[in-house]
Amino acid sequence: MSSLKQDELKVLESKTSRSREVFLQSKLVAPFGIHSNYRFAEPYPHYFTRGRGPKIWDVDGNEYVDYNMAFGALVVGHGHPLIVEALREQLENSTILGYEFQDTHRYAKLLCERFGIDMVKLSTTGTEATMYAIRFARAFTGREKILKFEGCFHGGSDAVLVSVKPTRAKAGHRKNPIQVPASLGIPKAVTQNTIVAPFNDVEALESIMRKHGGEVGAMILEPAPMNMGYVQPRAGFLEAVRRLADEYSSVLIFDEIKTCGKFYGGAQDQFKVNADLITLGKAIGGGLPISGIGGKKEIMETVVPGLVSHAGTFNSNPLSVTAGIVTLTKILTRNAMHGITSLSEKLAKGYRDIIGDQKLRAKVSWGGTSGAVAFTDHDVVDWRTFQDCDIGKWYAYCFAMMNRGVIPAGPSPDEQWTVSAQHGQEDIEKHIEAFKQVTSYIRQYETKLPIVEAV
């Protein structure tokens, strides 16, 4: 291990001894001391106590300007006073009723109008939303197979835990990827029903659909993949996906769990390509758990009780719906989203200027409220090009930034930054200044680290 990583890691460990203590207690009652495997980190996970505005505090009392923002769920920022006030009032009435809440139709209408959909069904998590979207599509088409794109993550259900982070040794030819299960415990028969294609490659997708298109009930993708950093769709790619879905009568699903919080009207509005179904989540709840499956009326109306299953005790619970209404009507307005995007653009420009000045081997991709830094000499356009990134340099960057009071992005190289409604110009300047301070250290760090395969 290089002295750089040892130095920065030692500093971080010296500042987070309480996290280590909590970890040692936590792992006695929970595997690896965490309740989402993506939160695990070496030498131990960090544990936090509170957040306010753009900042977050760990159990040792260290203060950070937070650009993870709960993996993009907190575009409103931590503890937004308007949401706190609304929830305090709702708590006096109920946390959950077990029946439909009186304001749910209002929230559903807001979602339909904002994201350009006819109808919506609410659920609680992103995993549930994508699971239901695939079920609705299969029921509508009568076909069992789905097509997903290599490197895209769509939650924890078996059908989509395929080729999420496959190694090159297992993944096959880049034009025709092999189906690689992303976890133990997934039946082979399930994996075989999920066809895999490379993102941003129209020619390869056309070839795969010529072979399998008649069997594909749904094509699901993140319009801008955000589990390999931040990948922009090439010009014409989403249009080609739409054309092929139509040609083979497959239901096109845009997984907008993340992108619905990156652009005011989501990815459909941003890229001017419409899907048949979309999934919504994260940012639409203002920090509370809620998600949705929405789309064309002709598909949504086939979700008939007793025929197509959709259920959930916590679906449309009063707290999440209340927070969601406040989020969409009072916080993440069109003007506010424009302002957040402007700050995100300044952050991206700051990164690019420093990278250019320091001649650092790195690329920046951004759009809307988010962006990502990849330590590579070429653009990341799909999973295979993401595999070329220097993972060791990314962790050196992350440790060094945290030591300077900035959590620069989600806590792994495949994540991105999120700017919130409560970040200000001074927060962006602190982020940029911290990066300027750590570039020489990043350049020196040469120890290679592997991408952890999703198994």
C-alpha positions in Angstrom: 0.0 0.0 0.0 1.4 3.4 -1.0 2.4 5.9 1.7 -0.3 8.2 0.3 -3.1 5.9 1.1 -1.6 5.0 4.5 -1.2 8.7 5.4 -4.7 9.7 4.4 -6.3 6.6 5.8 -4.4 7.0 9.1 -5.6 10.6 9.4 -9.2 9.4 8.7 -8.9 6.6 11.2 -7.6 8.9 13.8 -10.6 11.2 13.4 -13.2 8.3 13.4 -12.3 6.1 16.3 -15.9 6.1 17.5 -17.1 4.8 14.2 -14.7 1.9 14.7 -16.2 1.2 18.1 -19.7 1.3 16.8 -18.7 -1.0 14.0 -17.3 -3.6 16.4 -20.6 -3.6 18.3 -22.7 -3.5 15.2 -21.1 -6.5 13.5 -22.1 -8.7 16.5 -25.8 -8.3 15.6 -25.7 -7.5 11.9 -23.4 -9.1 9.2 -20.6 -6.6 8.6 -22.3 -4.1 10.8 -24.5 -2.6 8.1 -28.0 -2.9 6.7 -27.2 -2.2 3.1 -24.2 -3.9 1.7 -23.3 -0.7 -0.3 -22.5 1.0 3.0 -19.7 -1.3 3.8 -16.2 0.1 3.5 -12.6 -0.8 4.6 -11.4 -0.7 7.3 -14.8 -0.1 8.7 -18.0 1.8 7.8 -18.5 5.3 9.0 -21.5 6.0 11.2 -23.4 9.3 11.3 -25.7 10.9 13.8 -27.4 13.9 12.1 -27.6 16.2 9.1 -28.7 19.7 8.7 -28.8 21.7 5.4 -25.8 20.7 3.3 -23.9 19.2 6.2 -23.6 15.9 8.0 -22.0 14.9 11.3 -20.5 11.5 12.1 -20.4 9.8 15.5 -17.1 11.4 16.3 -18.5 14.9 15.8 -16.7 15.5 12.5 -18.5 17.9 10.2 -18.7 17.4 6.5 -20.2 19.2 3.6 -22.3 16.3 2.1 -22.4 15.6 -1.6 -23.6 12.1 -1.2 -27.0 13.3 0.0 -28.3 9.8 0.7 -27.3 8.6 -2.8 -29.4 11.3 -4.4 -32.5 11.0 -2.2 -31.9 14.3 -0.5 -32.0 16.9 -3.3 -34.0 18.9 -0.7 -30.9 18.7 1.7 -30.9 17.5 5.2 -33.8 18.3 7.5 -35.4 21.0 5.3 -37.5 23.1 7.6 -40.6 23.0 5.4 -40.6 19.2 5.5 -39.9 19.1 9.2 -42.8 21.4 9.8 -45.2 19.4 7.6 -44.2 16.1 9.2 -44.5 17.5 12.7 -48.2 18.4 11.9 -48.9 15.1 10.2 -47.4 13.1 13.1 -50.2 14.5 15.3 -52.7 12.8 13.1 -51.1 9.5 12.0 -47.9 7.8 10.8 -49.8 5.1 8.9 -53.5 4.5 8.4 -53.7 1.1 6.6 -56.1 2.7 4.2 -55.7 5.2 1.3 -54.6 8.6 2.6 -56.8 11.5 1.6 -53.9 13.5 0.0 -52.5 10.6 -2.0 -54.5 11.6 -5.2 -53.0 15.1 -5.0 -49.5 13.7 -4.8 -50.2 11.3 -7.7 -51.5 14.1 -9.8 -48.3 16.1 -9.1 -46.2 13.2 -10.3 -48.2 12.7 -13.4 -48.1 16.3 -14.4 -44.4 16.8 -13.6 -43.1 13.6 -15.2 -45.4 13.3 -18.2 -47.2 10.1 -17.3 -50.9 9.2 -17.5 -51.2 7.2 -14.3 -49.1 6.1 -11.3 -49.0 3.4 -8.6 -47.1 4.2 -5.5 -44.7 1.9 -3.7 -42.0 2.4 -1.1 -38.5 1.6 -2.5 -36.8 1.7 -5.8 -36.4 -2.1 -5.8 -40.1 -2.5 -5.5 -40.8 0.1 -8.3 -38.6 -1.7 -10.8 -39.9 -5.1 -9.8 -43.5 -3.9 -10.3 -42.7 -2.2 -13.6 -41.3 -5.4 -15.0 -44.3 -7.3 -13.7 -46.7 -4.9 -15.3 -44.8 -5.1 -18.6 -44.7 -8.9 -18.6 -48.4 -9.0 -17.8 -49.2 -6.5 -20.6 -47.1 -8.3 -23.3 -47.5 -11.9 -22.2 -43.7 -12.3 -22.5 -41.3 -13.5 -19.8 -37.9 -12.2 -21.0 -36.6 -8.7 -20.3 -33.5 -6.9 -21.6 -31.3 -4.8 -19.4 -28.0 -3.0 -20.0 -24.6 -4.1 -18.6 -23.5 -2.0 -15.6 -27.0 -0.7 -14.8 -28.4 -1.2 -11.4 -32.2 -1.5 -10.9 -32.5 -2.6 -7.3 -32.3 -5.9 -5.5 -34.9 -8.1 -7.2 -33.6 -11.3 -8.9 -34.6 -10.4 -12.4 -32.4 -7.3 -12.6 -29.4 -8.5 -10.5 -27.7 -9.6 -13.7 -24.5 -8.1 -15.1 -24.4 -5.2 -12.7 -20.7 -5.3 -12.1 -19.3 -8.3 -13.9 -15.6 -8.8 -14.3 -14.1 -8.9 -17.8 -13.3 -12.6 -17.3 -17.0 -13.4 -16.9 -18.7 -10.8 -19.0 -18.0 -12.1 -22.5 -17.8 -10.1 -25.7 -18.6 -6.4 -25.2 -21.0 -6.5 -28.2 -22.9 -9.5 -26.8 -22.4 -9.7 -23.0 -23.0 -12.9 -21.1 -25.6 -13.0 -18.4 -23.7 -12.8 -15.1 -25.7 -13.2 -11.8 -24.9 -10.3 -9.5 -25.5 -12.3 -6.3 -25.5 -15.9 -5.0 -28.9 -17.3 -4.5 -30.4 -16.3 -7.9 -31.9 -19.2 -9.8 -30.3 -19.9 -13.2 -33.7 -20.0 -14.7 -34.3 -16.3 -13.6 -31.0 -15.1 -15.0 -31.7 -16.8 -18.3 -34.8 -14.7 -18.7 -32.7 -11.5 -18.5 -30.9 -10.6 -21.8 -28.0 -8.2 -21.5 -26.9 -5.5 -23.9 -24.1 -2.9 -23.9 -25.2 0.7 -23.2 -24.6 3.3 -25.8 -24.1 0.8 -28.7 -27.0 0.9 -31.2 -25.4 -1.6 -33.5 -25.0 -4.2 -30.8 -28.5 -3.6 -29.4 -30.0 -4.0 -32.9 -28.2 -7.3 -33.3 -29.3 -8.6 -29.9 -32.9 -7.6 -30.6 -32.9 -9.3 -34.0 -32.1 -12.5 -32.1 -34.3 -12.1 -29.1 -36.7 -9.2 -29.8 -39.8 -11.3 -30.3 -39.4 -12.7 -26.7 -38.6 -9.5 -24.9 -41.5 -8.2 -22.9 -39.6 -5.2 -21.5 -36.5 -3.2 -22.0 -35.3 -1.5 -18.9 -32.6 1.1 -18.5 -31.4 4.2 -16.7 -31.5 6.9 -19.4 -28.3 8.2 -17.9 -26.7 5.4 -16.0 -25.6 6.4 -12.5 -24.0 3.2 -11.2 -20.9 3.6 -13.2 -20.3 7.2 -12.3 -22.4 9.4 -14.6 -22.8 8.1 -18.1 -24.4 10.4 -20.7 -26.4 8.7 -23.5 -24.8 9.2 -26.9 -26.8 11.3 -29.4 -29.4 9.0 -30.9 -29.0 6.1 -28.5 -32.3 6.6 -26.5 -34.1 7.3 -29.7 -32.8 4.0 -31.1 -33.9 2.1 -27.9 -37.4 3.7 -28.3 -37.5 2.6 -32.0 -36.5 -1.0 -31.3 -39.0 -1.3 -28.4 -41.7 -0.2 -30.9 -40.4 -2.5 -33.6 -40.6 -5.6 -31.4 -43.7 -4.5 -29.4 -41.7 -4.5 -26.1 -42.5 -2.2 -23.2 -39.8 0.4 -22.7 -39.1 1.2 -19.0 -37.0 4.1 -18.0 -35.7 3.6 -14.5 -35.8 7.1 -13.2 -35.3 6.4 -9.5 -32.2 8.7 -9.7 -32.8 10.8 -12.8 -36.2 12.1 -11.6 -34.2 14.1 -9.0 -31.6 15.3 -11.5 -33.8 17.2 -13.9 -37.1 19.1 -13.1 -39.1 16.9 -15.4 -36.9 13.8 -15.2 -35.0 12.2 -18.1 -38.0 11.9 -20.4 -38.2 15.7 -20.4 -34.4 16.2 -20.5 -33.7 13.9 -23.4 -37.0 14.3 -25.2 -37.6 10.5 -25.5 -40.7 9.0 -23.8 -40.9 5.5 -22.3 -44.0 3.4 -21.8 -43.4 3.0 -18.1 -41.1 4.9 -15.7 -40.0 4.3 -12.2 -39.7 7.2 -9.7 -38.1 7.4 -6.3 -35.4 8.8 -4.0 -35.7 12.6 -4.4 -39.5 12.7 -4.9 -40.0 11.9 -1.1 -37.9 14.6 0.3 -35.9 12.1 2.4 -38.8 9.8 3.2 -39.2 6.4 1.5 -41.6 6.4 -1.5 -41.5 5.4 -5.1 -43.8 5.1 -8.0 -44.5 3.2 -11.2 -46.1 5.3 -13.8 -46.8 5.5 -17.5 -49.3 5.0 -20.3 -52.9 4.5 -19.3 -53.3 1.4 -21.5 -50.7 -0.4 -19.5 -51.5 1.0 -16.1 -55.2 0.1 -16.3 -54.3 -3.6 -16.7 -53.1 -3.6 -13.1 -56.4 -5.1 -12.0 -56.8 -6.4 -8.4 -56.8 -10.1 -8.4 -55.0 -10.3 -11.8 -51.8 -8.3 -11.6 -50.3 -8.1 -8.1 -49.4 -4.8 -6.6 -49.4 -4.4 -2.8 -47.6 -2.9 0.2 -48.5 -2.0 3.7 -46.5 1.2 3.7 -47.5 2.3 0.1 -48.7 5.9 0.1 -48.3 6.3 3.8 -49.2 9.7 5.1 -45.7 10.8 6.2 -44.1 10.0 2.8 -47.0 11.5 0.8 -46.9 14.7 2.9 -43.2 15.1 2.5 -43.5 14.4 -1.2 -46.1 17.1 -1.7 -44.0 19.7 0.1 -41.0 18.6 -1.9 -42.6 19.0 -5.3 -44.6 22.1 -4.6 -42.5 24.2 -2.3 -38.8 23.1 -2.5 -37.9 21.4 -5.8 -39.7 23.9 -8.0 -38.6 24.6 -11.5 -36.7 27.8 -10.4 -35.1 26.0 -7.6 -34.0 23.1 -9.8 -32.5 25.6 -12.2 -30.5 27.2 -9.3 -29.3 23.8 -8.1 -28.2 22.8 -11.6 -26.3 26.1 -11.9 -24.3 25.2 -8.8 -23.7 21.7 -10.1 -22.4 23.2 -13.3 -20.0 25.4 -11.4 -18.7 22.4 -9.5 -18.2 20.5 -12.7 -16.3 23.5 -14.2 -14.2 23.8 -11.1 -13.2 20.2 -11.4 -12.4 20.5 -15.1 -10.4 23.6 -14.6 -8.2 22.0 -11.9 -7.8 18.8 -13.8 -6.7 20.8 -16.9 -4.3 23.0 -14.9 -2.8 20.1 -13.0 -2.8 17.8 -16.1 -4.5 15.1 -14.0 -5.6 12.0 -15.7 -9.4 12.4 -15.0 -12.7 13.0 -16.7 -15.8 14.8 -15.4 -19.3 14.0 -16.5 -22.3 15.9 -15.2 -25.9 16.9 -15.8 -28.6 18.5 -13.7 -28.0 18.3 -10.0 -25.2 15.6 -10.2 -21.9 14.7 -11.8 -18.9 12.4 -11.3 -15.1 12.3 -11.5 -13.5 9.3 -13.2 -9.8 8.8 -13.0 -9.2 7.8 -16.6 -8.0 9.3 -19.8 -11.1 8.7 -21.9 -14.9 9.3 -21.4 -16.9 6.7 -19.6 -19.6 5.6 -22.0 -20.5 2.1 -20.7 -19.5 -0.5 -18.2 -16.4 -1.7 -20.1 -15.0 1.8 -20.3 -15.8 2.3 -16.6 -13.6 -0.7 -15.9 -10.6 1.2 -17.2 -10.9 3.8 -14.4 -8.2 3.9 -11.7 -10.2 2.8 -8.6 -7.2 3.3 -6.3 -6.9 7.0 -7.2 -10.7 7.4 -6.6 -10.4 6.1 -3.0 -7.3 8.2 -2.4 -9.4 11.2 -3.6 -12.3 10.3 -1.4 -10.2 9.8 1.8 -8.3 13.0 1.2 -11.4 15.0 0.5 -13.1 13.7 3.7 -10.0 14.6 5.7 -10.7 18.2 4.5 -14.3 18.2 5.5 -16.0 17.3 2.2 -17.8 14.1 1.3 -17.3 14.5 -2.5 -19.9 12.0 -3.8 -21.5 8.7 -2.9 -18.9 6.6 -1.1 -17.7 4.5 -4.1 -16.2 5.1 -7.5 -19.5 4.2 -9.3 -21.5 6.9 -7.5 -21.8 10.7 -8.2 -22.2 14.0 -6.4 -25.6 15.5 -5.6 -26.0 19.2 -5.1 -29.0 20.0 -3.0 -31.4 22.9 -2.5 -29.5 23.8 0.7 -26.0 24.0 -0.8 -24.7 27.5 -1.5 -21.9 29.1 -3.4 -19.6 28.8 -0.4 -20.1 25.1 -0.2 -19.2 24.7 -3.9 -16.1 26.8 -3.3 -15.1 24.7 -0.4 -15.5 21.5 -2.5 -13.4 23.0 -5.3 -10.7 24.2 -3.0 -10.5 20.8 -1.2 -10.0 19.1 -4.6 -7.3 21.6 -5.5 -5.4 20.7 -2.3 -5.5 16.9 -3.0 -4.6 16.7 -6.7 -0.9 16.3 -6.1 -1.6 13.5 -3.7 -3.9 11.7 -6.1 -1.3 12.0 -8.9 1.3 10.3 -6.7 -1.0 7.4 -5.7 -0.2 4.4 -8.0 -1.5 1.4 -6.2 -4.1 -0.4 -8.3 -7.4 -1.5 -6.6 -9.9 -3.8 -8.3 -13.6 -3.0 -8.9 -15.5 -5.1 -6.4 -17.6 -7.5 -8.4 -21.3 -7.4 -7.5 -21.6 -10.9 -6.1 
